Amino acid sequence: MNERRLLLFGIPVIATLAMLMRGVSELPMLPTLVVSWLISVVYTVIFWLSNRALWFALIRRFPDVEQTAHRLWRLALGSLAIGAAATLLLGEALHWIFYQNHICADQFWQELALNMVPTLVVQLIYESRHFFEQWKTNLQRAEQLARAGTQAQLDALQSQLDPHFLFNNLNTLSALIEPGNAPAQQFVEQLADVYRYVLQAQGQATVPLAEELAFVETYLSLHKARFRDNLVVEIAVLPAALARRVAPLSVQLLVENALKHNVASRQHPLHLRVATGPAADSLTVANTLRPRTAGLAPGTGTGLANVRRRYELLKAGHTMEVHEENGNFVVQIPLL
């Protein structure tokens, strides 16, 4: 129900209920009933609109879930103050018009108690709508985050299962496997660790940065076995940042993009740097920007867009930043 329909439907209904609460229905004369109902409508409009304005002002000031208690206390006190002021002013006006005297204290408190009932109903309507909208938004955000996480895991699995990836690693493995060759065993174990982490990360919205970095180091070790000195990696992460959290496979995707789309040769080594900011609230992945001119198709930006969307759904403190700087391609993600 939209706002206009709520007002058009709610005000006459509550006005009628308020009139019935006062026992006006027992009056025998129809004109008197009509006048009483119109007076009740005036009361309801004033109380509804004033309390509606109060509610919207407080929801803008205290919008978060953890601020609900503060908002409700202020809502209760504000509604009581509005009710008292409106009851006094309207009561005085009606008593002067119909009886040419002032409203007495007993009548004021009785009217205030009756007026607080529709006030409570109005505030419950708006709070219930707000609660439902928050619940629906959070549910949609959780579903979108789950879909984004699932897509990232599928992308990672597809990347690992890509024919180029398997072909290159099998070639490397065939050269390493010899009787008593320890590097071959280490390579196979690292390859298994990559798949193990992908499966473990499934269904998790975030993982500790320490776990993601351990996975990235294993992932890079596989590529180092193929690229050797053509890939130069530097990881400079502050210890205070290791307990922070990141979206699973997000750092790996940034590293993979650097390896996939840039030249790594003896003449042009690929320099890759993973580092945290001074405040340990962000992680930067930077690589020398030397795009491949042949081989893989140009990147579509889908992977970066997916990472950006996941951090938006996680309500990170700041957004992901992508830019070029001094011949480097730089991506900065927030640490949660």
SULVEN-V225941 format. One record per residue. RES is the residue in one small letter. PSI is psi in radians with two decimals (* if undefined). OMEGA is omega in degrees with one decimal (none if undefined). BURIAL is I if it has 24 or more other C-alpha atoms within 12 Angstrom, else O. Layout:
BEGIN
res = <RES:RES>
psi = <PSI:PSI>
omega = <OMEGA:OMEGA>
burial = <BURIAL:BURIAL>
END
This chain:
BEGIN
res = <m:n:e:r:r:l:l:l:f:g:i:p:v:i:a:t:l:a:m:l:m:r:g:v:s:e:l:p:m:l:p:t:l:v:v:s:w:l:i:s:v:v:y:t:v:i:f:w:l:s:n:r:a:l:w:f:a:l:i:r:r:f:p:d:v:e:q:t:a:h:r:l:w:r:l:a:l:g:s:l:a:i:g:a:a:a:t:l:l:l:g:e:a:l:h:w:i:f:y:q:n:h:i:c:a:d:q:f:w:q:e:l:a:l:n:m:v:p:t:l:v:v:q:l:i:y:e:s:r:h:f:f:e:q:w:k:t:n:l:q:r:a:e:q:l:a:r:a:g:t:q:a:q:l:d:a:l:q:s:q:l:d:p:h:f:l:f:n:n:l:n:t:l:s:a:l:i:e:p:g:n:a:p:a:q:q:f:v:e:q:l:a:d:v:y:r:y:v:l:q:a:q:g:q:a:t:v:p:l:a:e:e:l:a:f:v:e:t:y:l:s:l:h:k:a:r:f:r:d:n:l:v:v:e:i:a:v:l:p:a:a:l:a:r:r:v:a:p:l:s:v:q:l:l:v:e:n:a:l:k:h:n:v:a:s:r:q:h:p:l:h:l:r:v:a:t:g:p:a:a:d:s:l:t:v:a:n:t:l:r:p:r:t:a:g:l:a:p:g:t:g:t:g:l:a:n:v:r:r:r:y:e:l:l:k:a:g:h:t:m:e:v:h:e:e:n:g:n:f:v:v:q:i:p:l:l>
psi = <2.17:3.06:-0.74:-0.77:-0.63:-0.76:-0.81:-0.56:-0.73:-0.71:-0.85:-0.65:-0.87:-0.62:-0.72:-0.77:-0.72:-0.66:-0.72:-0.61:-0.51:0.00:0.35:-0.43:-0.28:-0.20:2.39:-0.44:2.25:-0.76:-0.67:-0.70:-0.74:-0.79:-0.76:-0.69:-0.70:-0.68:-0.73:-0.64:-0.75:-0.81:-0.86:-0.74:-0.81:-0.83:-0.74:-0.92:-0.67:-0.73:-0.56:-0.78:-0.71:-0.78:-0.78:-0.63:-0.72:-0.60:-0.50:-0.58:-0.66:1.29:-0.38:2.76:-0.72:-0.19:0.14:-0.79:-0.77:-0.74:-0.75:-0.67:-0.79:-0.59:-0.74:-0.82:-0.72:-0.73:-0.68:-0.74:-0.76:-0.75:-0.75:-0.79:-0.80:-0.71:-0.73:-0.83:-0.83:-0.69:-0.74:-0.75:-0.78:-0.74:-0.63:-0.63:-0.76:-0.53:-0.11:0.68:3.12:2.71:2.35:2.94:-0.76:-0.73:-0.67:-0.86:-0.63:-0.76:-0.69:-0.76:-0.73:-0.67:-0.46:-0.33:-0.95:-0.54:-0.78:-0.70:-0.77:-0.81:-0.63:-0.65:-0.84:-0.68:-0.69:-0.75:-0.75:-0.74:-0.75:-0.73:-0.71:-0.77:-0.76:-0.73:-0.78:-0.65:-0.77:-0.70:-0.71:-0.69:-0.74:-0.71:-0.70:-0.73:-0.72:-0.71:-0.73:-0.72:-0.69:-0.69:-0.71:-0.71:-0.72:-0.77:-0.73:-0.62:-0.76:-0.58:0.04:2.41:-0.67:-0.75:-0.86:-0.72:-0.81:-0.75:-0.58:-0.66:-0.77:-0.75:-0.70:-0.54:-0.44:-0.58:1.94:2.76:2.17:0.28:1.80:-0.68:-0.59:-0.78:-0.70:-0.70:-0.78:-0.72:-0.71:-0.67:-0.71:-0.65:-0.62:-0.87:-0.64:-0.75:-0.72:-0.74:-0.70:-0.56:-0.21:2.26:-0.07:2.34:-0.67:2.78:2.73:2.52:-0.61:-0.72:-0.75:-0.70:-0.66:-0.71:-0.76:-0.70:-0.70:-0.75:-0.74:-0.54:-0.65:-0.74:-0.55:-0.59:-0.47:-0.79:-0.47:-2.20:-0.09:-0.22:2.06:2.06:2.35:2.19:2.02:1.57:2.24:2.45:-0.57:-0.36:-0.24:-0.46:-0.21:2.95:2.66:2.86:2.31:2.42:0.08:-0.76:-0.70:-0.69:-0.68:-0.72:-0.75:-0.71:-0.72:-0.74:-0.62:-0.61:0.08:2.67:2.42:1.68:3.05:-0.67:-0.57:1.40:2.57:2.03:2.20:2.22:2.24:2.05:2.72:2.76:2.98:-0.57:0.05:0.54:0.13:2.77:2.31:2.30:2.00:2.48:2.65:2.33:1.76:1.40:2.55:2.45:-0.15:2.87:-2.00:2.62:2.69:2.62:2.59:-0.18:0.08:-0.72:-0.80:-0.69:-0.65:-0.75:-0.77:-0.76:-0.66:-0.70:-0.53:-0.72:-0.51:-0.04:0.90:2.76:-0.60:2.86:2.88:2.42:2.39:2.21:2.94:2.44:2.05:0.79:0.19:2.57:2.09:2.29:2.24:2.19:2.60:2.61:2.26:*>
omega = <-179.4:-173.2:-177.3:179.4:177.9:179.7:-177.7:-179.7:-172.2:-175.3:177.9:-178.9:-178.7:176.9:178.4:178.8:179.1:177.7:179.1:178.6:-179.2:178.0:-177.2:-177.9:-179.5:-179.9:-172.8:-171.5:-179.4:178.5:179.1:177.8:-179.4:179.2:179.7:179.7:178.4:176.2:178.6:176.7:178.7:176.4:-174.7:179.5:-178.7:-178.6:-177.2:-175.0:179.4:178.9:174.7:178.3:177.1:-177.7:-179.7:177.5:-179.0:-179.0:174.3:-179.0:-177.7:-173.5:-171.4:-178.4:-178.3:178.2:-176.0:-178.4:178.2:-178.5:-177.3:177.3:179.1:177.8:179.9:-179.0:179.2:178.7:178.5:179.0:177.6:179.9:-179.3:-178.5:-178.8:179.5:-179.5:-176.8:-179.7:179.1:177.5:-178.2:-178.6:178.9:-179.8:-179.3:-172.8:-173.1:-177.5:174.0:-177.9:176.3:-179.3:-174.4:-178.9:179.3:179.3:-178.0:177.6:178.8:179.4:179.3:178.7:-178.7:-178.9:178.7:176.0:176.2:178.2:179.3:-179.2:-178.9:176.8:178.4:-177.0:178.3:179.6:177.5:179.9:179.2:-179.6:179.0:176.7:179.7:-179.5:178.6:179.5:178.3:178.4:178.8:178.8:178.5:179.3:178.7:178.1:178.5:179.3:178.0:178.7:179.1:178.8:178.5:177.2:178.1:179.8:179.2:178.5:177.6:179.5:-177.3:178.7:-177.6:179.5:-179.4:-179.2:-178.2:-179.1:-177.6:176.4:175.4:178.1:-178.7:-179.7:179.0:-176.0:-172.4:175.1:177.8:178.3:-179.0:-178.7:179.4:179.6:178.9:179.6:179.7:179.8:179.8:179.4:176.7:177.2:179.2:179.0:-179.8:-179.1:-179.3:179.1:179.9:-179.7:-178.2:-177.9:177.2:179.6:178.3:178.6:175.4:175.7:179.2:-179.9:179.7:-179.9:-179.8:176.8:177.3:-179.7:178.5:176.5:178.9:179.9:178.2:176.7:-179.7:177.9:178.3:179.0:-176.8:-177.6:-174.8:177.7:178.5:-179.3:-174.4:174.5:177.3:-178.8:-175.8:178.7:178.9:-178.8:-177.1:-173.5:179.2:176.3:-174.5:178.2:173.0:-176.6:177.8:-179.0:178.8:178.7:-179.2:178.3:176.9:-179.4:177.6:179.4:-179.0:-173.1:-168.1:-178.0:179.4:173.9:-176.6:179.6:179.3:-177.6:178.3:177.3:178.5:-178.0:-178.6:176.3:-173.5:175.8:177.3:-178.4:-178.8:179.6:179.3:178.0:179.1:-178.1:173.1:-177.1:177.8:175.8:-175.0:177.0:-172.2:175.6:178.4:-179.7:177.5:-176.7:177.5:178.6:-179.8:179.8:-178.1:-178.5:-179.0:178.3:178.7:179.0:178.5:179.4:-179.1:-179.7:179.2:173.7:179.5:178.1:179.6:178.0:-178.2:175.2:-172.8:174.9:-179.5:178.9:178.8:174.7:-175.6:176.8:178.2:179.2:171.3:-169.6:173.7:179.1:179.0:177.8:172.7:-172.2:none>
burial = <O:O:O:O:O:O:O:O:O:I:I:I:O:I:I:I:I:I:I:O:O:O:O:I:O:O:O:O:O:O:O:O:O:O:O:I:I:O:I:I:I:I:I:I:I:I:I:I:I:I:I:I:O:I:I:O:O:I:I:O:O:O:O:O:O:O:O:O:O:O:I:I:O:O:I:I:O:I:I:I:O:I:I:I:O:I:I:I:O:I:I:O:O:O:O:O:O:O:O:O:O:O:I:O:O:O:O:I:O:O:I:I:O:I:I:I:I:I:I:I:I:I:I:I:I:I:I:O:O:O:O:O:O:O:O:O:O:O:O:O:O:O:O:O:I:I:O:I:I:I:I:I:I:I:I:I:I:O:I:I:O:O:O:O:I:O:O:O:I:O:O:I:I:O:O:O:O:O:O:O:O:O:O:I:O:O:I:I:O:I:I:O:I:I:I:O:I:I:O:O:I:I:I:I:I:I:I:I:I:I:I:I:I:I:I:I:I:I:I:I:I:I:I:I:I:I:I:O:O:O:I:I:I:O:I:O:I:O:O:O:I:I:O:I:I:I:I:I:I:I:I:I:I:I:I:I:I:I:I:I:I:I:I:I:O:O:O:O:O:I:I:I:I:I:I:I:O:O:O:I:I:I:I:I:I:I:I:I:I:I:I:O:O:O:O:O:O:O:O:O:O:O:I:I:I:I:I:I:I:I:I:I:I:I:O:I:O:O:I:I:O:O:O:O:O:O:O:O:I:I:I:I:I:I:I:I>
END
